[in-house]
């Protein structure tokens, strides 16, 4: 129910914009966010954003990455600038959502999109 896109190969110093759209049966969405996992590493938080647009950004990307969302489109975005080789990872979006008013809140994950920063 989460579809991520926008990854690719970029040179150091370049930019990419990731998008993630939630679809299907969704009553409401709470927090949304981006996480990443590099080979041999655990998945780590990149940035999150609440439904009221309060953001939390990891220190490693602060000042370079910006998270935003469009509640009308059930979408979250990650603008990545001044990319570094250490940003190379699979990026996953996540949404804390519920399918109906009576449903419990559940963490939905996107399929992941590869970001490779290399010259």
C-alpha positions in Angstrom: 0.0 0.0 0.0 3.1 2.2 0.0 4.9 2.8 -3.3 8.3 4.5 -3.2 10.1 5.9 -6.2 12.8 8.3 -7.2 16.0 6.4 -6.4 18.9 6.0 -8.7 22.6 6.6 -9.3 23.9 10.1 -8.6 27.4 11.6 -8.3 28.6 12.9 -5.0 27.3 16.4 -4.4 24.2 15.7 -6.5 20.5 15.6 -5.5 17.6 13.2 -5.6 14.0 13.5 -4.6 12.2 10.4 -3.2 8.4 10.1 -3.3 6.2 7.7 -1.5 2.4 7.4 -2.0 0.0 5.5 0.2 -2.9 3.9 -1.6 -5.7 1.4 -0.9 -7.9 1.3 2.1 -6.6 4.1 4.3 -8.8 5.9 6.8 -6.1 8.1 8.3 -2.3 8.4 8.5 -0.4 9.5 11.5 3.4 9.8 11.2 5.3 9.2 8.0 9.0 8.7 7.5 12.0 7.5 5.6 14.5 4.9 6.8 17.5 3.4 5.0 19.6 0.3 5.1 23.0 -0.1 3.8 24.6 -3.6 3.1 25.7 -5.1 6.4 24.0 -2.4 8.5 20.7 -2.2 10.4 17.9 -0.1 9.1 18.2 3.4 10.5 15.9 6.4 10.7 16.5 9.2 8.2 13.6 11.5 8.9 10.0 11.5 10.1 7.1 13.9 9.9 3.9 14.1 11.8 0.5 14.8 10.3 1.0 18.4 11.6 4.3 18.7 9.7 6.6 18.5 12.7 9.9 16.9 11.5 12.7 14.9 13.0 15.9 14.5 11.0 18.9 12.3 11.7 22.0 14.2 12.5 23.9 12.5 9.7 21.6 14.1 7.1 20.6 17.3 8.9 21.0 20.3 6.6 21.2 18.2 3.5 17.9 16.3 3.5 14.4 17.7 3.8 11.2 15.7 4.5 7.8 16.9 3.5 4.3 15.5 3.0 1.1 16.2 1.2 -1.8 15.0 3.3 -4.3 15.4 0.5 -2.2 12.9 -1.6 -1.3 10.6 1.3 2.3 11.2 0.2 5.7 11.8 1.8 8.8 13.1 0.1 12.5 13.3 0.8 14.6 15.9 -0.9 18.2 14.8 -0.7 20.9 17.4 -1.5 24.7 17.3 -1.3 24.7 13.5 -1.4 27.7 11.6 -0.2 28.8 8.0 -0.9 27.9 7.1 2.7 24.2 7.9 1.8 24.2 4.8 -0.5 21.5 2.5 0.8 18.0 1.2 0.1 15.5 3.8 1.3 12.2 2.7 2.7 9.1 4.8 3.5 6.9 4.1 6.4 3.4 5.2 7.3 1.7 4.7 10.6 -1.9 4.4 9.5 -5.3 2.7 10.2 -7.6 1.2 7.6 -10.9 2.2 9.3 -11.9 4.3 12.3 -12.1 1.1 14.4 -8.7 -0.3 13.2 -5.6 -0.3 15.2 -2.7 1.9 14.1 -0.2 -0.1 12.0 3.2 0.5 10.5 3.1 0.1 6.7 6.3 -0.1 4.8 7.1 0.6 1.2 9.1 -1.8 -1.0 12.4 0.3 -0.9 14.2 2.2 -3.5 17.9 2.0 -4.2 20.0 5.2 -3.9 23.6 4.9 -5.0 26.0 7.8 -4.7 29.2 7.2 -6.7 31.4 8.8 -9.2 
